[in-house]
Amino acid sequence: MRRYVIVGSGIAGLSAAEAIRHCDAKGEITLLAEEPHGIYSRPGLAYLLTGAIPEQQLYARSQAELRELRLNWVRIPAARLYPESHEVILANSQHLTYDRLLLATGSTAVKPDFPGGDLAGVVKLDNLDDARQILKRARRGRTAVVVGGGITALELAEGLNARGMCVHYFLRGDRYWSNVLDQTESRIIEGRLKAEGVVIHYLTQIKQAIGKRGELVGVETAAGEYIPCHILGVAIGVRPRMEVAQLAQLKTERGIAVDETMQTSAPDVFAAGDVAQVYDPRSKRAILDTLWSTALMQGQAAGVNMAGAQTPYVKGLAFNVTRLAGLTVTLIGGIGSGRDEDLLTIARGDSEAWRVTPEAWIVAERHEVNRLRLLVDERIIVGALVMGDQTLSRPLQNLIANQVDIAPIRQVIQDDPGAMIPLILNLHRQWTAQHS
Ligand SMILES: Cc1cc2nc3c(=O)[nH]c(=O)nc-3n(C[C@H](O)[C@H](O)[C@H](O)COP(=O)(O)OP(=O)(O)OC[C@H]3O[C@@H](n4cnc5c(N)ncnc54)[C@H](O)[C@@H]3O)c2cc1C
């Protein structure tokens, strides 16, 4: 009977456990969990903050479904890993041996880089305890400041605003999420935030968070402005949790390096999810994704291979549907460019694949809040951003993932971006008819 150990009870750990159980009915699966609240949706935390969903709705699997997996659930984190002896040491010094082990330790918010960052009231949004703490504080205070870029910063600003707080959103740069959105898209999102009552401060950095008896009372900006506040939300990026891998001297770069079967540099040790750095055939680089769907698929691939298969994991097209200031935004393939001053590292719900500006011609179509931006090379569409009306997001995902030749419509679109929507839909219809 094979002994499997999974370190981390996020979606990557869960999907690996499900895949293992599917392939190996008899194996013993031990799940080492630092998280006290079981397996829940981290993206759902944003909806919990705004009040759109209750806590129970965060749980993606029922107790009965989890019982069927017959996991040996140990609520103690892993502290050390010894790949040569196939041994893992828990935080309480207990030893476990394994035949196959998965590191699915996820990622965590980067700590604030200014003085006062450790005051009570300076918050991050990594897990359910963080969300509960934010909600509790929001009941007691009137003003909040949020710093950072990407999806999580916006979710913090919107969540606190929805809880009745006056929110000041600080941007180091001159627009929101500048490495993924273009100028028009940033302005659409900022306009909607302002309409909701969020006060945006451009080109603004925190000099220090100021406290009294360990509690946050305000922030001072680099320009010398003082804003009293009760909550300071920080979302300046995330970093993969590689401590256990590094102590075990596994090969790590920005994440734990894995091969095409999700195996690390140590035999029988696998990694998946936010913590894994995976080869991306499109950008031809090993990259990080901090996406829920990617973590799920990597966990599945790792689980199958841990159970004995040799199935390569091929990283799919980066794809994410998210809500920014109440607007649905779908990001597909390579669409961004360069750096974002508001992020020290990758953001939550982000893929490094988005930041690679392809050698492409950009065509954009805008009607009020609906916007469609395509990145097109000589023959194919390489990336797309669909904001607002989502009619084209699935067709575009198919056309991009399958590298469908767009030569027949390329020139027409270039000459008349207004014709883009019917032409794309028609091309997709034809392609689907040929491939069904
Ligand atoms: C607020 C928020 C919004 C998000 N929005 C989106 C979105 O819109 N779209 C999207 O695609 N993704 C989004 N994400 C990201 C998405 O949730 C993650 O990509 C996904 O959860 C990664 O899953 P994972 O299993 O790799 O890691 P995690 O979910 O981070 O789970 C890792 C687990 O391992 C545990 N752990 C760490 N070290 C140890 C140890 N030594 N021993 C035992 N356990 C350990 C951690 O406590 C954690 O429970 C969001 C995340 C957050 C927090």
Ligand as a Chemical Component Dictionary entry (heavy atoms), coordinates in Angstrom:
data_LIG
# 
_chem_comp.id                   LIG 
_chem_comp.type                 NON-POLYMER 
_chem_comp.pdbx_formal_charge   0 
_chem_comp.three_letter_code    LIG 
# 
loop_
_chem_comp_atom.comp_id 
_chem_comp_atom.atom_id 
_chem_comp_atom.alt_atom_id 
_chem_comp_atom.type_symbol 
_chem_comp_atom.charge 
_chem_comp_atom.model_Cartn_x 
_chem_comp_atom.model_Cartn_y 
_chem_comp_atom.model_Cartn_z 
_chem_comp_atom.pdbx_ordinal 
LIG C1  C1  C 0 -8.510  37.302 -1.807  1  
LIG C2  C2  C 0 -8.090  36.417 -2.941  2  
LIG C3  C3  C 0 -8.652  36.603 -4.189  3  
LIG C4  C4  C 0 -8.301  35.775 -5.246  4  
LIG N1  N1  N 0 -8.897  35.957 -6.445  5  
LIG C5  C5  C 0 -8.629  35.118 -7.450  6  
LIG C6  C6  C 0 -9.315  35.213 -8.697  7  
LIG O1  O1  O 0 -10.135 36.099 -8.914  8  
LIG N2  N2  N 0 -9.036  34.300 -9.651  9  
LIG C7  C7  C 0 -8.128  33.313 -9.469  10 
LIG O2  O2  O 0 -7.904  32.499 -10.375 11 
LIG N3  N3  N 0 -7.457  33.205 -8.307  12 
LIG C8  C8  C 0 -7.679  34.080 -7.304  13 
LIG N4  N4  N 0 -7.013  33.963 -6.123  14 
LIG C9  C9  C 0 -5.891  33.024 -6.048  15 
LIG C10 C10 C 0 -6.296  31.606 -5.761  16 
LIG O3  O3  O 0 -7.078  31.565 -4.619  17 
LIG C11 C11 C 0 -5.023  30.783 -5.584  18 
LIG O4  O4  O 0 -4.342  30.767 -6.822  19 
LIG C12 C12 C 0 -5.283  29.359 -5.142  20 
LIG O5  O5  O 0 -5.995  29.360 -3.932  21 
LIG C13 C13 C 0 -3.978  28.599 -4.977  22 
LIG O6  O6  O 0 -4.220  27.352 -4.435  23 
LIG P1  P1  P 0 -3.063  26.530 -3.719  24 
LIG O7  O7  O 0 -3.704  25.285 -3.268  25 
LIG O8  O8  O 0 -1.867  26.451 -4.605  26 
LIG O9  O9  O 0 -2.603  27.424 -2.496  27 
LIG P2  P2  P 0 -3.383  28.009 -1.243  28 
LIG O10 O10 O 0 -4.810  28.199 -1.545  29 
LIG O11 O11 O 0 -2.581  29.179 -0.809  30 
LIG O12 O12 O 0 -3.276  26.845 -0.169  31 
LIG C14 C14 C 0 -2.048  26.454 0.380   32 
LIG C15 C15 C 0 -2.304  25.898 1.763   33 
LIG O13 O13 O 0 -1.081  25.351 2.260   34 
LIG C16 C16 C 0 -0.990  25.677 3.644   35 
LIG N5  N5  N 0 0.410   25.544 4.048   36 
LIG C17 C17 C 0 1.461   26.352 3.758   37 
LIG N6  N6  N 0 2.593   25.870 4.313   38 
LIG C18 C18 C 0 2.259   24.713 4.951   39 
LIG C19 C19 C 0 2.988   23.759 5.701   40 
LIG N7  N7  N 0 4.304   23.867 5.901   41 
LIG N8  N8  N 0 2.311   22.702 6.213   42 
LIG C20 C20 C 0 0.968   22.549 6.022   43 
LIG N9  N9  N 0 0.219   23.446 5.323   44 
LIG C21 C21 C 0 0.874   24.500 4.789   45 
LIG C22 C22 C 0 -1.540  27.088 3.718   46 
LIG O14 O14 O 0 -1.939  27.398 5.029   47 
LIG C23 C23 C 0 -2.743  26.965 2.770   48 
LIG O15 O15 O 0 -3.881  26.515 3.457   49 
LIG C24 C24 C 0 -7.337  34.751 -5.050  50 
LIG C25 C25 C 0 -6.792  34.567 -3.777  51 
LIG C26 C26 C 0 -7.145  35.385 -2.732  52 
LIG C27 C27 C 0 -6.545  35.161 -1.374  53 
# 
loop_
_chem_comp_bond.comp_id 
_chem_comp_bond.atom_id_1 
_chem_comp_bond.atom_id_2 
_chem_comp_bond.value_order 
_chem_comp_bond.pdbx_ordinal 
LIG C1  C2  SING 1  
LIG C2  C3  SING 2  
LIG C2  C26 DOUB 3  
LIG C3  C4  DOUB 4  
LIG C4  N1  SING 5  
LIG C4  C24 SING 6  
LIG N1  C5  DOUB 7  
LIG C5  C6  SING 8  
LIG C5  C8  SING 9  
LIG C6  O1  DOUB 10 
LIG C6  N2  SING 11 
LIG N2  C7  SING 12 
LIG C7  O2  DOUB 13 
LIG C7  N3  SING 14 
LIG N3  C8  DOUB 15 
LIG C8  N4  SING 16 
LIG N4  C9  SING 17 
LIG N4  C24 SING 18 
LIG C9  C10 SING 19 
LIG C10 O3  SING 20 
LIG C10 C11 SING 21 
LIG C11 O4  SING 22 
LIG C11 C12 SING 23 
LIG C12 O5  SING 24 
LIG C12 C13 SING 25 
LIG C13 O6  SING 26 
LIG O6  P1  SING 27 
LIG P1  O7  DOUB 28 
LIG P1  O8  SING 29 
LIG P1  O9  SING 30 
LIG O9  P2  SING 31 
LIG P2  O10 DOUB 32 
LIG P2  O11 SING 33 
LIG P2  O12 SING 34 
LIG O12 C14 SING 35 
LIG C14 C15 SING 36 
LIG C15 O13 SING 37 
LIG C15 C23 SING 38 
LIG O13 C16 SING 39 
LIG C16 N5  SING 40 
LIG C16 C22 SING 41 
LIG N5  C17 SING 42 
LIG N5  C21 SING 43 
LIG C17 N6  DOUB 44 
LIG N6  C18 SING 45 
LIG C18 C19 SING 46 
LIG C18 C21 DOUB 47 
LIG C19 N7  SING 48 
LIG C19 N8  DOUB 49 
LIG N8  C20 SING 50 
LIG C20 N9  DOUB 51 
LIG N9  C21 SING 52 
LIG C22 O14 SING 53 
LIG C22 C23 SING 54 
LIG C23 O15 SING 55 
LIG C24 C25 DOUB 56 
LIG C25 C26 SING 57 
LIG C26 C27 SING 58 
# 
